[in-house]
Amino acid sequence: MAEITAAAVKQLREKTGAGMMECKNALIEAGGNEEKAVDILRERGLASAKKREGRIAAEGIVGSYIHMGGKVGVLVELNCETDFVARGDEFQQLVKDIAMHIAAAEPRYVSREEVPADVLEKERDIYRKKTANEPKNANKPEQVIEKIVDGMLNKFYEETVLLDQPFVKAPEKTVGELVTEKVAKTGERISVRRFTRYKMGEGIEKRTDDFGGEVASMLQ
């Protein structure tokens, strides 16, 4: 069987818009032949998802999820192109799944594009210093260090960006790939517009009483 490289998977993904795992499986099935893999993805309705990215998605719903007896709550807005799809079971379930995922995984941003430039630069600076301080990297050229930093930044995206996070119910795919699958099934553009995650008591400075210190101060 032909070796399926990461570069081949990436190239097929860019060409079709299908998820990483779908592209890898299609290449395996096609014996490494990209054209056959494209046909396989088209037959499954996955290759056309990218073509819908430019279409306007102004319908949809705001879904919610409450966890731990009211300790964590999520509101998420998911958009599609028509009210018909928004009322369908596939879309409704997707909203519930994404809201539940947000409650569990605590993302900070919807997409990579939402990450502020100053936050990215701060992370890059930390990773550069960390990489440079490791003895094994002492004599490595700057471009190699930057590639290492890029790899570490991808890990940052996986931890903080919703669409890059492994989906909690099926970690072999990302939330972004989950959305792409639903695009293929519904035939409409679907996008996560925004979300808010609430944790009961978050941001409130809780009182910590030092009774021993209080008594001691009264006796002075």
N, C-alpha and C positions, 0 to 999 in steps of 0.2 A: 504494500500500500504506500502511496506517495506521502512524503512528510508534509504535514500541514503547518506552515510557519505562521507566526504572529503577524508578519508583514502581509501575507496572503489574506488572512482573515480581515485585517484592517482595510486592505484595498477593496475587498468585496463589500465590506460594510459601507465604505464611502461611496461605492458605486450604487448600492441598492437601498441603503438606509435601514436594512434589517439589523437585528441585534447581534452581538458578538457570538453568542452560542448558536444562534440560528445559522450564521455564516459559517462557523466552524463545522457544524453538522452537515451543512449542504456541501462543503468542500470535501469532507470525508466521504459522503455518499457519491460525490462526483469523481472521486479518485484524484482530487487535486485540480481538476479541470474547471477553470473559472467560469467559462461560458455555460457549461452544464450546471454549475452551481447556481448561476443567475436564473436559469430556467427552472430549477428546482424551487428556488425562493419565489419566483413569479407564480408557479403553480400553487404554492401555499398562500399566496396573497400577501407575502411579506415584502417583496421587492418594491412595491408601489408606495409604501408608507412615506418615504422621503419626499415624493412628489407633492404630497399634501401639505408640506410644512408652510408653504406660502399662502395657503388659503385662510380666510378669516374664520375664527372660532369665537363667536359672540354669544352662543347659547351655553347651557350647562346648568350646574347646580352647586350650591354650597352644602357640603356634607359635614357631619360631626362625628366624633368618637369620644366617649367618656370611659376612663379606665380607673381601676383601683378604687371603686366605690366613690368616685367623684374627686379623686386626688389629682388626676391628669385629664385635661380636655383638649381637643383639637378641632379647629374649624379649617376647612380646606375648600378652595374654589377650583373646580375642574371645568374646563370649557370644551365645547364641541361646536359643530356647525349648525345643527338643527335640534329643535325641541324634541323631535321624534326619537333621536338617538339618546338625548339626555334622559328621557323617561324609560329607556330600555333597561332590561335586567343587567346586561353586560356593563353598561356605563355606571349604573347605580352600585354594582358590586365593586367596580374599580374605585369609585369614590370612597367607599367604606374601607377597602383594603389600603388605600393610600393614607387615609386618616389614621387608621390603626398603626400603620408603619411609622408615621410621624410621631405618634405617641410613644412608640417603643424606641425608635432610633435617634430621636432628637436632632434632626437636621437643622442647620442655621439658614440655608439658602435653598431656593428652588433649583437653580442652575448655576453653572460655572460663571456665566456672564453676570450674575448678581453679586459675586464676591467682590468687595471693594478693592481697588488697586492697592491701597495702603496696607490692607490686610494681607494680600498676596505677597507684597514686597517684604513685609515683616516676617512672614513664614519663610520666604526664600532666604532672607538674611540669616535667620536662625539655622536653617538647614545647611547653608554654606559654611557657617562657623562650626557647626557640629561635624560636618564632613571633613573640613580642613583640619580639625583637631584629632582625627583618627589617624594613628601612625601608618596604617596600610594605604592611606591616600596621600602621603607626604610628597611623593614625586609625580603624582598624576597631573597631566596638563589641565588647564582651566576648562577646556571644552568637555573633558571627561567629568570633571567635578560638576559642571552644569547639568550633564545628563543624569548624574546621581541625584542632584537636587530636583530635577524634573520628576524623577521616579518617586521621590519622597513627597513631592507636591501632589502627585496623583493619589497617594495615600491620604493626604489631607482632604482632597475632594471626596474620596470614598467615605470619609468620616463626617463631613459637614454639608455636602451638597446632596439634596434629596434625589435627584435623577441619577446620581453616580453611586448611591448607596445600594448594597445588596438587599434585595427585597426580603423582608423578615420571614415571609411565608414560603419563599423559594429562593434561598441565597445564591443559587447558581445563576440567577439573572438579576440585573439592576432594576430599579424602579423605572428608569428610562426605557429599558427594554420591555418591561411589562406594558408601559403605555404604548410603545410601538406595536406590540402584538394586538392591542385593542384597536389601534388605528387600522390595522390590516383587516380585522374582523368587522368593524363597523363601516369602513369605507369613508370615514371622516377624519379630519384633523382633530386631535385631542391634545390639550395642553393643561398643565398645572399652572394656574396663574399666581396664586399666593396661598399662604397658610399662616395660621397662628397657633402656637402651642402654649397652653396654660398649665402651670403646675401650682397646686394649692400652696400658698405661703411663700412662693418664689419672690425674692426681692424684698421681703419684709425682714427687718432686723429683729431677731427674736431676743427676748430678754433672758439673760443668764444671771440669776441671782447668786451672789457670793455671801451666804448668810454668815459664814465664819468671819469674813472681812468686815461685814457690816457691824457685827457685835463688837469686834475688836476696836473699830473706829469710835463706837459709842462709849467705850470704857476709857479712852485716852483723855 
